[in-house]
Amino acid sequence: MKNTILLSLAFLFILFSNAQDQSAFEAGEWFKFKMSYSGWMKAGEATLQVKEDVFNGKSVYHVIGNGVTVGAVKWFFKVEDRYESYFDKHTGLPYKFVRDIDEGGHTKNLEIHFDHNLGKAHVNNLKRKKKTTTHIEPNVQDMVSAFYYLRNHYDTVSIKSGDEVSLNMFFDYENFKFKLKFLGRETIKTNFGKVKCLKFRPYVMAGRVFKEEESLTLWVSADENKIPLKVKADLAVGSLRADLIAFKGLKHPFNIKF
């Protein structure tokens, strides 16, 4: 049961907005998720917040994501994860990514600095005190910045069921292609009322954690905010679900059917 994987994916998957000049978010936006295992056991909580900042003299958005296990799960599998991304307010390209995790005693503490002009990622492994440099693909995103990049650049007006989108991603030390499929439109029940949603299926790596490539399903509000509302994951053992339970600082009205 990898709470952190769902947190990371939730940050990445639930993205999308109309391709337009008006952005889907602003500083002050904050989300809180509840995670449950196999449909009934509360497994963890996660938060995601947007701040304004300055990085190397550039105006950026600084996004911070935290995830922890709670309740009974915490006693046999403790998770404390923190993800951060600093990305350009205009281009959406990331300048710095932080992954500081503790998952049942398995720890990582990485800082990645992106040089898009030279096409390089400088990875600083703070735990092992080791620095490496890796080639990156054009317009590459990290796990967090991709969430916000696609909210402002992915056209959800003309998409049809079965359409796919791909994106260059960099995680830890590797480049890879992130791919997902649009499954259609659906109205779902949430903690806030009924909401019209866009339904997606991201492709993941089958094996130790996920049953198969298409083990994840996610729902995003079909309005200008593109709010992450629900994620379901079929794991190798059991299932995991994340539901949005609180939010604040939305840039646009949230369309809810009461």
Summary of the structure (lengths in Angstrom):
residues: 258
radius of gyration: 17.5
end to end distance: 34.3
largest distance: 53.6
contacts: 851
relative contact order: 0.20
helix: 10%
strand: 54%
